[in-house]
Amino acid sequence: MPAIDASRLHTTARAYDAIAPQYVALVGDGLARLPLDRAIVEAFAGLVRQAGPGPVGDLGCGPGYLAAHLRDLGLDVFGVDLSEALIAHARERYPDLPFSVGSMAALDVADGTLGGIVSWYSLIHAAPADVPVYLAEFHRVLAPGGQLLLGFFESGGEPLSPFAHKVTTAYRWPIDRLAGLAGAAGFEEVGRMLRQPLENERFQHGRLLLRKR
C-alpha cells in the first residue's frame, strides 16, 4: 500500500487546530439529539461486547464525545486524532480516557488486538485513493470478527464528489462504493443506514457496520 501524503495530514490537522473552540461548540453534546445515530452506535457496541473482550479505537476522535459515549456503553475505549487542539480538549473533558495525537493510517497498535473501531466522519477528508490504505490499517489491528463502524456523508445518488466542508475539503461517498472498498479490504457488511439531513444539515448521512472476516 502507498503511504499517505504527510502534507495532506498536516493540512487537515492545522485546519482543525485553527477552529478547535468553534468546532467543539458546534458538535456540542454529540449524539444527544440524534436518535438514529445513537441506535447504530449502540448496535456496534452490542456486537463488540457479544464478540468478546478487546479495546475499541475511536479513530479521528475529535473532542472525544463519541469515545465517552462508547465508554458509557461498557467498552474499553481509546481515541486518536491528528489535531493537537482537539486532543487537548478531549483529555481535559474526559480525563479517564486515553487520547493521543496520531494518524489512523499508522496506529501504534499490535496486529489483531482490537475488538472494534469507529471511524465517525474521519475518512471524509481522506483523498479517495487513500481510503484503501486506511481500511487496510483498520483490518490489520482488528481481531478476527472485530467490528468496524463508518460514519460519512453519503452522495445521495451522485458520483463520489468533493465539497467545501466548513473546516477543509471533504468527500461525499456513494454507500455502495465505500462498502465495496471495505469488502476488498477484508470486511463483510453487517448492516447499513441512510439518514436524511436535518434542518440544519446539507447532506444525507451514511453508516456502514462491518466485520473483519
Stockholm file with secondary structure:
# STOCKHOLM 1.0

chainA/1-213         MPAIDASRLHTTARAYDAIAPQYVALVGDGLARLPLDRAIVEAFAGLVRQAGPGPVGDLGCGPGYLAAHLRDLGLDVFGVDLSEALIAHARERYPDLPFSVGSMAALDVADGTLGGIVSWYSLIHAAPADVPVYLAEFHRVLAPGGQLLLGFFESGGEPLSPFAHKVTTAYRWPIDRLAGLAGAAGFEEVGRMLRQPLENERFQHGRLLLRKR
#=GR chainA/1-213 SS CCCCCHHHHHHHHHHHHHTHHHHHHHHTTTTTTCHHHHHHHHHHHHHHHHHCCCCEEEETCTTSHHHHHHHHTTCCEEEEESCHHHHHHHHHHCTTSCEEECCTTSCSCCTTCEEEEEEESCSTTSCGGGHHHHHHHHHHHEEEEEEEEEEEEBCTTSCSEEECCSSSCEEEBCHHHHHHHHHHTTEEEEEEEEECCCTTCCSCEEEEEEEEC
#=GC SS_cons         CCCCCHHHHHHHHHHHHHTHHHHHHHHTTTTTTCHHHHHHHHHHHHHHHHHCCCCEEEETCTTSHHHHHHHHTTCCEEEEESCHHHHHHHHHHCTTSCEEECCTTSCSCCTTCEEEEEEESCSTTSCGGGHHHHHHHHHHHEEEEEEEEEEEEBCTTSCSEEECCSSSCEEEBCHHHHHHHHHHTTEEEEEEEEECCCTTCCSCEEEEEEEEC
//
